[in-house]
Amino acid sequence: MDVAANCSLRVKRPLLDPRFEGYKLSLEPLPCYQLELDAAVAEVKLRDDQYTLEHMHAFGMYNYLHCDSWYQDSVYYIDNLGRIMNLTVMLDTALGKPREVFRLPTDLTAYDNRLCSSIHFTSSSWVTLSDGTGRLYVIGTGERGNNASEKWEIMFNEELGNPFIIIHSISLLKSEEHSIATLLLRIEKEESDLKGSGFYVSLEWITISKKNTENERYEITKRDLLQGKSVPHYAAIEPNGSGLMIVSYKSFKFVQAEQDLENINEDMSRESKGEPLYYWQQSEDDLTVTVRLPEDISKEDIQIQFLPDNIKIMLKGLRILEGKLYSSIDHESSTWIIKDNNSLEISLIKKNEGLMWPELVVDDKRGELIRDSAQCAAIAERLMHLTSEELNPNPDKEKPPCNAQELEECDIVFEESSSLCRFDGSTLKTTHVAGLNCDSSDLCCLSDWDYRL
């Protein structure tokens, strides 16, 4: 079964200090460094066409000063001459003189449509670099902590399309084959979307490899694309390269490699316009799901799998709907047919008769529930005692109606909550999902947790 498991995060007790007494306020001033530079830091600002909240979120992920996690006293920045400059903390109040370690081979000032250059320190001797124009560099640096052996050399560079930001990369060595896996983020525009902003978020997972043989170059061996509607709070490739962790408000999904770009844009446009992917109705005994079919679809192109708690719908090998049902069904009695209006109609028999489902597939918001007039009247009658036209109803009533003005701020329920998803690198499917009921300030600590899904 390839359905994602709903999991919860658990604390790894050995990482907790049982003697921890609490935090103490320190009145010591933070170190402050001042240094005169011979060239200004390369700065790129948002353009007028980069106006959405996702653009600001993506731009806010960037820092002009890059800390080398492998050598904690070493920081880097890129100046407007295209030089990567290194600074070393010599004393608590002093910095070493900036030294050039690498110079970008292209003139960045010649590009209007570019982002900030971004660096990720992949390992103690490897760096991935984006020049902000859409070109990716993989650089061997030698041991950066030793100036004598440090020599930045381009091992791979290639144009990868629209400008991107590097958000993570790792170095892998398996069976004498060295690989660099990196994760690139873009905010892309769907021009055919006329109602909404049309922007969506893409994450590209690229693996660049070289076998341990002579005269063989590094080349792209794997390239996968995920799409979503929100910039992730956190995204990282697992240390062994077998999976991907993403924390976001809205879920991401892999785009099938065989699906052409026109179909991808059409799906993203339809979702951004808010058009339902499917419609469903229910009675106390069963549910009816209706999916619109393309004109050239045939019965042989449709694959539907019924399980007691799950459903999967495939059209021409592409997943249309897959996930855990809200409640159990009699999967052996469930059926489907193709209607004359070129739609797919699926009948699901409820195991728990009388139970009304609030959603068809857990956490899937792409469908629309259709209620008939009889159902609406019955629901309204059941809820009649909870409503009132009086501003301040009589509190002595046996069943007093709700007064919305008595609600406090803590009673507000936010529609969106973040979730942590794990994607398998081989099957490209979601394997685990964990809800995160915390604010965004807590999400930066995820890299220090033991996930234990």
SVG drawing of the C-alpha trace seen along z (x, -y; Angstrom):
<svg xmlns="http://www.w3.org/2000/svg" viewBox="-36 -51 86 59">
<polyline fill="none" stroke="black" stroke-width="0.4" points="0.0,0.0 1.5,-3.4 -0.6,-5.6 1.2,-8.1 1.1,-7.1 -0.2,-9.8 2.5,-10.0 3.3,-12.1 6.6,-13.6 8.1,-12.2 10.9,-13.7 14.2,-11.7 14.8,-11.6 18.6,-11.0 19.0,-14.5 17.4,-16.2 19.5,-17.3 17.9,-16.2 19.9,-18.7 18.7,-21.7 17.4,-24.4 16.2,-26.9 17.4,-29.9 19.2,-32.8 19.3,-36.4 22.7,-37.6 23.5,-41.2 26.7,-40.8 26.6,-42.8 26.6,-40.8 29.8,-41.0 29.7,-43.7 32.1,-43.9 32.8,-46.8 34.9,-46.5 35.6,-48.8 35.0,-46.9 36.6,-47.8 33.4,-46.7 29.8,-46.7 27.9,-43.5 25.9,-42.4 22.3,-43.3 19.2,-42.4 15.8,-43.8 12.3,-42.5 11.0,-43.8 7.5,-45.2 6.3,-41.9 7.5,-40.0 4.7,-41.2 3.1,-38.1 3.6,-36.9 5.4,-33.8 8.0,-36.1 8.6,-37.8 8.9,-34.5 11.4,-33.2 13.4,-36.4 13.4,-36.3 15.1,-32.9 18.2,-34.6 21.0,-36.1 23.9,-38.1 26.3,-36.8 26.8,-33.0 28.0,-31.1 30.2,-28.0 28.7,-25.4 31.8,-23.2 34.1,-26.0 32.2,-28.1 34.7,-31.1 34.4,-31.5 31.8,-33.6 31.4,-34.5 29.7,-37.1 29.5,-38.0 30.3,-41.5 29.1,-43.4 32.2,-42.5 31.2,-38.8 33.8,-37.8 33.2,-35.4 35.0,-36.9 35.9,-35.1 36.1,-36.7 37.5,-34.9 36.7,-35.9 40.2,-36.5 39.2,-37.8 35.9,-38.5 35.9,-42.1 38.0,-41.7 37.6,-40.3 40.4,-39.2 40.9,-41.1 38.5,-39.9 40.2,-37.6 38.9,-36.5 38.4,-32.7 36.4,-32.6 35.2,-34.9 32.1,-34.2 32.9,-33.9 29.8,-35.9 29.1,-39.6 26.0,-39.7 25.2,-43.3 24.3,-42.4 21.2,-40.4 18.0,-42.2 16.0,-39.1 18.1,-37.7 17.9,-36.8 20.5,-37.0 23.5,-34.7 23.2,-31.9 25.8,-29.5 25.3,-26.3 28.2,-24.6 27.6,-21.0 30.5,-19.4 33.9,-20.4 35.3,-20.4 32.3,-20.9 30.1,-24.0 27.1,-24.5 26.6,-28.0 23.9,-29.8 24.8,-33.0 21.2,-34.1 20.7,-33.9 19.7,-30.2 23.2,-28.6 24.2,-26.1 27.9,-25.5 29.3,-22.6 32.7,-23.6 35.5,-21.6 37.1,-23.7 39.6,-21.5 39.7,-21.7 38.5,-25.3 39.9,-25.5 43.4,-25.3 44.3,-28.2 47.2,-26.3 45.0,-23.5 42.0,-25.6 41.5,-26.0 38.0,-26.6 37.6,-24.8 34.5,-24.4 33.6,-20.7 30.2,-21.2 28.2,-24.1 25.1,-24.2 22.2,-26.4 19.0,-25.1 16.3,-27.5 14.7,-30.2 16.7,-31.8 16.5,-29.8 17.6,-29.8 19.7,-26.9 18.0,-25.9 19.9,-22.6 22.6,-20.3 24.4,-17.1 27.4,-15.1 27.0,-11.3 29.5,-8.5 28.0,-5.2 29.7,-2.3 32.7,-4.4 30.3,-7.0 30.4,-10.5 27.2,-12.6 26.0,-16.0 22.2,-16.3 20.8,-19.8 17.4,-21.3 16.4,-24.4 13.5,-26.8 11.7,-28.9 8.5,-31.1 7.0,-30.5 4.2,-32.1 1.4,-30.4 0.4,-32.9 -3.0,-31.3 -4.3,-31.9 -6.5,-35.0 -8.3,-35.0 -5.6,-34.6 -2.0,-35.7 -1.0,-32.6 2.2,-32.1 3.2,-28.7 6.3,-27.3 8.5,-24.7 11.2,-22.6 13.7,-20.9 15.7,-18.0 18.8,-17.5 21.5,-14.8 24.9,-15.4 27.2,-12.3 30.6,-11.1 31.8,-7.5 35.3,-7.0 37.0,-6.6 39.4,-8.7 38.4,-11.3 34.8,-11.3 32.9,-14.5 30.2,-15.3 26.7,-15.2 23.1,-15.3 21.8,-11.8 18.5,-12.5 16.1,-15.4 12.7,-15.5 10.2,-18.4 7.7,-19.1 5.1,-21.8 3.0,-23.5 1.3,-26.8 3.4,-28.0 7.0,-28.5 8.2,-25.8 9.3,-26.8 11.9,-24.0 13.1,-21.7 16.1,-19.3 17.3,-16.2 18.0,-13.3 21.7,-12.7 21.7,-9.4 19.9,-10.9 17.0,-8.5 14.2,-11.0 13.1,-14.6 11.6,-16.4 9.3,-19.4 7.5,-21.6 4.8,-23.8 1.3,-25.1 0.2,-23.6 1.3,-20.2 3.7,-19.6 3.5,-16.8 5.9,-15.4 5.2,-16.2 5.3,-13.0 8.3,-13.1 6.2,-11.8 3.6,-14.5 4.2,-17.3 4.5,-20.9 1.2,-21.9 -0.7,-19.5 1.3,-20.5 0.4,-24.2 -3.3,-23.3 -3.5,-21.4 -1.8,-24.2 -4.0,-26.8 -7.2,-24.8 -6.1,-24.4 -5.2,-28.1 -8.6,-29.1 -10.3,-27.0 -12.1,-24.7 -12.9,-21.4 -11.0,-18.3 -14.1,-16.2 -17.6,-16.5 -19.1,-14.2 -22.5,-13.6 -23.5,-11.4 -26.5,-9.8 -26.6,-7.9 -25.7,-4.7 -23.3,-5.6 -21.3,-8.2 -21.1,-9.2 -18.0,-10.7 -17.9,-12.4 -14.7,-13.1 -14.6,-15.0 -12.8,-12.9 -10.7,-14.2 -12.3,-13.7 -9.8,-11.0 -10.1,-8.8 -11.2,-5.1 -12.2,-2.5 -8.7,-0.9 -7.1,-4.1 -8.9,-4.1 -7.5,-2.3 -9.4,-2.4 -8.4,-0.6 -10.8,-0.2 -9.5,0.7 -11.4,0.6 -9.9,-2.7 -8.2,-4.0 -8.9,-4.9 -6.7,-5.4 -7.8,-6.7 -5.4,-6.6 -6.0,-8.1 -3.5,-7.1 -1.0,-6.2 -1.3,-9.5 -2.7,-9.7 -5.9,-11.8 -7.0,-11.1 -5.2,-9.0 -5.4,-8.8 -7.0,-7.7 -10.8,-7.9 -12.5,-9.7 -14.2,-6.4 -14.3,-2.8 -16.2,-1.5 -17.3,1.9 -14.7,2.0 -16.0,5.2 -19.4,3.6 -18.1,0.3 -18.3,-0.2 -17.6,-2.7 -19.0,-3.5 -18.4,-6.0 -21.5,-8.2 -22.8,-9.6 -21.6,-13.1 -18.0,-11.9 -17.6,-11.7 -16.5,-9.0 -19.0,-8.1 -17.8,-6.1 -20.2,-4.6 -18.8,-3.9 -20.8,-2.0 -20.3,-3.1 -19.4,-0.6 -20.7,-2.9 -24.3,-3.6 -25.7,-7.0 -22.2,-8.6 -22.0,-11.8 -18.5,-12.5 -17.1,-16.1 -14.5,-15.2 -14.0,-12.4 -10.2,-11.9 -8.4,-13.1 -6.7,-16.5 -7.7,-16.7 -9.3,-20.1 -9.6,-19.6 -13.2,-18.3 -16.6,-19.9 -19.4,-18.4 -22.9,-18.8 -25.9,-18.7 -29.4,-18.3 -32.2,-20.4 -33.6,-17.7 -30.2,-17.3 -29.9,-21.1 -33.3,-21.4 -32.6,-18.5 -29.3,-20.1 -30.9,-23.5 -33.7,-22.0 -31.1,-20.2 -29.2,-23.4 -32.2,-25.7 -31.7,-25.8 -28.1,-27.2 -29.2,-30.3 -30.9,-33.5 -31.7,-36.9 -31.3,-38.5 -28.0,-40.2 -27.9,-39.1 -30.0,-36.0 -31.5,-35.0 -28.8,-33.0 -31.5,-31.3 -32.8,-29.3 -32.4,-25.5 -30.3,-25.5 -29.0,-29.1 -27.8,-30.0 -24.2,-30.9 -23.4,-34.6 -20.4,-35.3 -19.6,-38.5 -18.7,-36.5 -15.9,-34.7 -12.4,-35.6 -9.2,-35.6 -8.2,-32.2 -11.4,-30.7 -10.3,-31.6 -9.4,-28.5 -7.0,-29.0 -7.8,-27.2 -4.3,-26.3 -1.7,-24.4 1.8,-23.3 2.6,-19.7 5.9,-17.8 5.9,-15.4 8.5,-12.9 8.9,-12.0 10.7,-8.8 13.5,-9.5 12.9,-6.2 9.1,-6.0 8.5,-9.8 5.6,-9.2 4.7,-10.7 5.5,-8.1 4.8,-10.0 2.8,-13.0 3.0,-14.7 0.9,-17.7 2.7,-20.6 0.6,-22.7 3.1,-25.4 4.0,-28.8 6.5,-29.5 9.2,-30.6 9.3,-27.0 9.9,-25.5 13.5,-26.7 14.4,-24.1 13.3,-21.1 16.8,-20.3 17.9,-19.6 15.0,-17.1 15.1,-13.4 12.0,-12.8 11.5,-9.1 8.4,-8.9"/>
</svg>
